[in-house]
Amino acid sequence: MKRELQFLIWAHVFIVVVLLYNVFDLMTLLYDDSFADQLTDLDLNPPPGSPEQPQLIPKILHQTYKDTNVPAKWRGAQQKCIDLHPDYQYILWTDEMARDFISEQYPWFLETFDGYKYNIERADVIRYFALIHYGGIYIDLDVACERRLDPLLTVPAFVRKTLPTGISNDVMGSVPRHPFFLKVVDSLQKYDMNYLVPYLTIMYSTGPLFLSVIWKRYRRWVQVPVSGVVRIMFPEDYKKHTKSFFSVLEGSSWHLGDAQFIKSMGNHIAVAVVAGFLLAAVLLYGEYRLYLWLVNGSYKNTFIKRWWNKHVRKTHVKRNRKNSNLESYEMNPPIKTEV
């Protein structure tokens, strides 16, 4: 096999290994194993006369907005949650309150908090810190309560399942310092990266995709005690059913143009598939041209050639022709013949 081809193959093996290492947690989301921790109908709708379960999660409702002037389209949902829970403490985290809280209670995170490019990232982050500090239930402003949330207080922590896989951060609850949310907070700085596309940056740095990946890692690597289990609320208990806890209004105010493009791909799946195959064909053709370029020596007198000769191809030192002949003459002088 030509050395050029060997080099190309090993380079691709290295790239594949690096990619697999970095996207392995994302790949695990393809396997949905949330059913094991599902909040059952018996948990959420116990029959009359059933023993009362102890309350674990504090009666605190958390919501976030940039200031106290909540848009009119969400005030009804906000007020509905407050009215249904007069015995709950209600906290609306404004941007100013959130920064002061991080500065006073978690100063080690303040630089990261201030460094987020998008406001929604700070809104995501404060809900995690509020839960580990106070406990309670966080609810997005575009989510209205349809019934009292008391049954959700009987588990150490819960999140909502999304379709087709993963979990969301629009409704979640926990006791203070729950190990899962502690892991979430501890992972924020590691995932604080710019992925060029705003939608992906938000989703994977602080949003639902980030939370889903940490949840998978938590369940896979941590020896989770009973008190550390995260229970999963399934769609039928979340909305659109007679016993659902919530209804959802217009939301996603942070979604940018790239998010709309990504969502539109789901509505035009055939076009997306064809585009994917065309992109793959272009990449394969590029690989073929790269191989020809290496084999034909078109890279001579370039830094690639110099690197290749130094690190890959064995150095062949040619002897000087004149010296070589002289050496041969001295070692094997010609035999004289007499006439």
C-alpha positions in Angstrom: 0.0 0.0 0.0 1.3 3.4 -0.9 2.6 5.5 2.0 0.3 8.4 0.9 -2.7 6.1 1.2 -1.6 4.9 4.6 -1.2 8.4 5.8 -4.6 9.4 4.6 -6.2 6.3 6.2 -4.6 6.9 9.6 -5.5 10.6 9.5 -9.1 9.7 9.0 -9.0 7.1 11.8 -7.7 9.8 14.1 -10.4 12.2 13.1 -13.1 9.6 13.6 -11.8 8.7 17.1 -11.8 12.4 18.1 -15.3 12.9 16.8 -16.6 9.8 18.5 -15.1 10.9 21.8 -16.7 14.4 21.6 -20.1 13.3 20.4 -20.5 10.0 22.3 -22.8 11.6 24.9 -25.0 13.1 22.1 -25.2 9.7 20.4 -26.5 8.1 23.7 -29.5 10.3 23.4 -30.6 8.1 20.5 -31.3 5.4 23.1 -34.4 6.4 25.1 -34.2 4.8 28.6 -36.3 7.3 30.4 -39.1 4.9 31.1 -37.3 3.4 34.1 -37.7 6.7 36.0 -41.1 7.7 34.7 -43.5 9.5 37.1 -46.4 7.0 37.1 -50.1 7.7 37.3 -50.1 6.4 40.8 -47.4 8.9 41.8 -49.3 11.9 40.3 -52.9 10.8 40.8 -53.1 8.7 43.9 -56.6 7.3 44.5 -58.7 8.6 47.4 -57.7 7.1 50.7 -54.1 6.5 49.7 -51.5 7.2 52.4 -50.2 10.7 52.0 -46.7 10.9 50.7 -44.2 13.2 52.5 -43.3 16.5 50.8 -39.6 16.6 49.8 -39.4 19.6 47.4 -40.0 23.0 49.1 -43.1 25.0 48.1 -41.3 27.6 46.0 -42.1 28.6 42.5 -39.2 30.1 40.4 -39.6 32.1 37.1 -37.3 34.4 35.2 -37.5 37.5 33.1 -35.2 40.5 32.4 -37.2 42.7 34.7 -40.6 42.8 36.5 -42.5 44.0 33.4 -43.6 40.6 32.2 -45.1 40.8 28.7 -48.9 40.8 28.6 -49.1 37.6 26.6 -47.5 35.7 29.5 -49.1 37.5 32.5 -52.2 35.2 32.5 -50.1 32.1 32.7 -47.9 33.6 35.4 -50.9 34.7 37.5 -52.6 31.3 37.1 -49.7 29.5 38.7 -49.6 32.1 41.5 -53.4 31.9 42.2 -53.3 28.1 42.3 -50.6 28.1 44.9 -51.2 30.8 47.5 -49.2 28.8 50.0 -46.1 28.7 47.8 -43.3 31.3 47.9 -43.0 33.0 44.5 -39.7 34.3 43.1 -39.4 36.1 39.8 -35.7 36.3 39.0 -34.9 39.5 37.1 -31.5 39.9 35.4 -30.3 42.2 38.2 -31.4 39.8 40.9 -29.8 36.9 39.2 -26.4 38.6 38.8 -26.4 39.8 42.4 -27.3 36.3 43.6 -24.4 34.7 41.6 -22.0 37.5 42.8 -22.9 37.0 46.5 -23.5 33.2 46.7 -21.4 31.7 43.8 -18.6 34.3 43.0 -16.5 31.6 41.4 -19.0 31.5 38.6 -19.5 35.2 38.1 -16.9 35.6 35.3 -18.6 32.8 33.3 -22.0 34.3 34.0 -21.1 37.7 32.7 -19.3 36.2 29.7 -22.3 34.5 28.2 -23.0 36.0 24.8 -26.8 35.5 24.9 -29.2 36.6 27.7 -31.1 33.3 27.5 -27.9 31.5 28.7 -28.0 33.5 31.9 -31.7 32.8 32.2 -31.0 29.1 31.9 -28.2 29.2 34.4 -30.0 31.0 37.1 -32.7 28.4 37.2 -30.1 25.7 37.9 -28.5 27.7 40.7 -31.9 28.6 42.2 -32.8 24.9 42.4 -29.5 23.8 44.1 -29.7 26.7 46.5 -33.4 26.9 47.5 -35.0 23.9 45.9 -38.5 24.3 44.5 -40.1 24.2 41.1 -39.0 26.2 38.1 -41.6 27.1 35.4 -41.1 29.0 32.1 -43.3 32.1 31.8 -45.0 30.6 28.7 -46.2 27.6 30.8 -49.5 27.9 32.6 -50.5 25.8 35.6 -53.7 23.8 35.1 -53.8 22.1 38.6 -51.9 22.2 41.9 -48.4 20.9 41.7 -48.4 19.2 45.2 -47.9 15.6 43.8 -44.7 16.7 42.2 -43.3 17.6 45.6 -43.1 14.0 46.7 -40.0 13.1 44.7 -36.4 14.4 45.2 -36.2 15.8 41.6 -38.1 15.8 38.3 -37.7 17.0 34.8 -39.8 16.8 31.7 -39.3 14.4 28.8 -39.1 15.8 25.3 -39.8 14.0 22.0 -38.3 12.0 20.5 -35.7 11.9 23.3 -33.9 13.9 26.0 -35.3 16.2 28.6 -36.2 19.9 28.8 -35.5 22.7 31.3 -38.8 24.6 31.0 -40.3 22.8 33.9 -38.2 21.1 36.6 -38.0 20.7 40.4 -35.7 19.4 43.1 -34.7 19.5 46.7 -31.8 21.8 47.6 -28.4 20.5 46.5 -29.7 17.5 44.6 -26.7 15.6 43.2 -28.0 15.8 39.6 -28.4 19.6 39.6 -25.0 19.9 41.4 -23.5 18.0 38.5 -25.3 20.3 36.1 -23.9 23.4 37.8 -20.4 21.9 37.9 -20.5 21.2 34.2 -21.5 24.6 33.0 -18.0 26.0 32.6 -16.8 23.0 30.7 -19.6 23.4 28.1 -19.3 27.2 27.8 -18.2 27.3 24.2 -19.2 29.1 21.0 -20.5 26.6 18.4 -20.7 29.3 15.7 -24.5 28.8 15.2 -26.4 30.7 17.9 -29.1 28.2 18.3 -26.6 25.3 18.8 -24.5 27.5 21.2 -27.5 28.2 23.4 -28.9 24.6 23.3 -25.5 22.9 24.1 -24.0 25.4 26.5 -26.9 25.9 29.0 -30.1 24.8 27.3 -32.1 21.5 27.0 -29.5 19.7 24.9 -26.8 20.5 27.5 -29.2 19.3 30.3 -30.0 16.1 28.4 -26.3 15.2 27.9 -25.5 15.8 31.6 -28.5 13.7 32.6 -27.2 10.8 30.4 -23.7 11.2 32.0 -25.2 11.3 35.4 -27.2 8.1 35.0 -24.3 6.3 33.3 -21.4 7.2 35.5 -22.8 8.1 38.9 -23.9 5.5 41.5 -27.2 7.1 42.0 -28.9 6.5 45.4 -32.7 6.5 45.8 -32.6 10.1 47.0 -30.6 11.1 43.9 -32.9 9.7 41.2 -34.4 12.2 38.7 -38.0 11.3 37.9 -39.3 11.9 34.4 -42.6 13.6 33.6 -44.0 12.2 30.4 -45.9 14.3 27.8 -49.4 13.1 28.8 -48.8 14.4 32.3 -47.3 17.7 31.1 -50.0 19.0 28.7 -53.0 18.4 26.5 -54.7 15.8 28.7 -57.4 16.1 31.3 -55.0 15.3 34.2 -52.1 17.3 32.8 -50.4 19.8 35.1 -49.6 22.5 32.5 -50.6 24.1 29.2 -48.2 25.9 27.0 -48.5 29.4 25.4 -46.5 31.0 22.7 -42.8 31.0 23.8 -39.3 30.5 22.6 -38.8 34.3 22.4 -35.0 33.7 22.2 -35.1 31.6 19.0 -33.1 33.3 16.3 -33.1 33.0 12.5 -30.9 29.9 12.5 -33.3 28.1 14.8 -36.1 28.7 12.4 -34.0 27.3 9.6 -33.2 24.2 11.6 -36.8 23.7 12.5 -37.9 24.1 8.9 -35.6 21.2 7.9 -37.9 19.0 10.0 -40.8 20.2 7.8 -38.9 19.4 4.6 -37.3 16.1 5.6 -36.9 14.9 2.0 -35.0 18.0 0.9 -32.8 17.7 4.0 -32.0 14.1 3.2 -31.1 14.9 -0.4 -29.0 17.8 0.7 -27.2 15.5 3.1 -26.4 13.0 0.4 -25.2 15.8 -1.9 -22.9 17.1 0.9 -21.6 13.5 1.4 -20.9 13.2 -2.3 -18.9 16.5 -2.3 -16.9 15.4 0.7 -16.1 12.0 -0.9 -15.0 13.7 -4.1 -12.8 16.0 -2.1 -11.2 13.0 -0.4 -10.6 11.4 -3.9 -8.9 14.6 -5.1 -6.8 14.8 -2.0 -5.5 11.3 -2.5 -4.6 12.0 -6.1 -2.8 15.2 -5.0 -0.7 13.2 -2.5 0.0 10.3 -4.9 1.0 12.5 -7.9 3.3 14.6 -5.8 1.5 17.9 -6.5 2.4 18.9 -2.9 6.1 19.1 -3.7 8.0 22.1 -2.3 5.3 22.8 0.2 5.3 22.6 4.0 3.3 19.3 3.6 6.1 17.8 1.6 8.7 18.9 4.1 6.6 17.5 7.0 6.1 14.3 5.1 9.8 13.8 4.5 10.7 14.5 8.1 8.0 12.5 9.9 6.7 9.9 7.5 9.0 8.9 4.7 12.4 7.5 5.6 15.2 9.7 4.7 17.2 8.4 1.8 20.7 10.0 1.6 22.2 9.6 -1.8 26.0 9.2 -2.0 28.0 11.5 -4.2 28.6 9.7 -7.5 32.2 10.8 -7.7 33.1 9.7 -4.2 31.2 6.5 -4.7 33.3 5.5 -7.7 36.5 6.4 -6.0 35.6 4.3 -3.0 34.8 1.4 -5.3 38.1 1.8 -7.1 40.2 1.8 -3.9 38.5 -1.2 -2.4 38.6 -3.2 -5.7 41.5 -2.0 -7.9 41.4 -3.2 -11.5 43.4 -6.4 -12.2 46.2 -5.9 -14.7 46.7 -8.4 -17.4 49.9 -9.1 -19.2 50.0 -9.3 -23.0 
